[in-house]
Amino acid sequence: MKISVLTLFPEVFGPYFSASVPGRAQENGLFSMEAVNIRDFATNKHHHTDDAPFGGGAGMVMMPQPVFDCVEAVKKGYARPPKVVFMSPCGRVLDHTLARSLSQEEGLILLCGHYEGMDQRVIDRLVDLEVSIGDYVLTGGELAAMVLIDAMIRFIPGVVGNSDVHVEESFENGLLEYPQYTRPADFRGDLVPSVLLSGNHAAIAAWRRQQSLLTTARRRPELLEGEALTPKERAWLAEQLKTD
Ligand code: 6GU
């Protein structure tokens, strides 16, 4: 997978994507990422990329010319036309399913806006999909693009160490994750649940399933709506929630 991020602040992508899991994944050739400065494509004298909105109002709007030229130049680096994603609070809210689906793309252009907005002609003519990372407003699309990239690359085989990680973690089975413990079994008198030390794999799996159900029911009950729970699980959950 190749990702091009189009931004006025390419320097903010360096540290994160050269460190830790994303850094190793790029070194191992599992994905590649470039940050391209939209300002380099501005043809006006002072390389301005924004201007006042027609009709008046607060803030500035990103001009179409630098963005169109930037997208068109970056597309030349792709054998097949990549999907163009505009990071915007007006977009589809990112979740597990959208991250996994976008991770299947061979190439992606992530367009980051700044200032108050983007000229609508960019969105109408160049953008295939708008993505938001939640119901709050950021000063620009850069952090949102980093969140999207991080969430996507975890689905690329080999990026996250153990292939079981996906099966067990939150959201893969529609539930939140069960609690995890490591050594020591007794930390300042606080004990690890004994079932985890029992070596009984069926009992451990059953305990984890129950814990996932309970955490999900307490914190995110709406996630259980589409879940296939057995009548026994439903009864057990109702009993547990009674004493909350
Ligand atoms: Cl993608 N961009 C901005 N500027 N703010 C956001 C966002 C994106 N997602 C949530 N808030």
Boltz pocket constraint, residues with backbone or C-beta under 6 A from the ligand:
constraints:
  - pocket:
      binder: B
      contacts: [[A, 86], [A, 87], [A, 88], [A, 89], [A, 113], [A, 131], [A, 132], [A, 133], [A, 134], [A, 135], [A, 136], [A, 137], [A, 138], [A, 139], [A, 140], [A, 141], [A, 144], [A, 145]]
      max_distance: 6.0
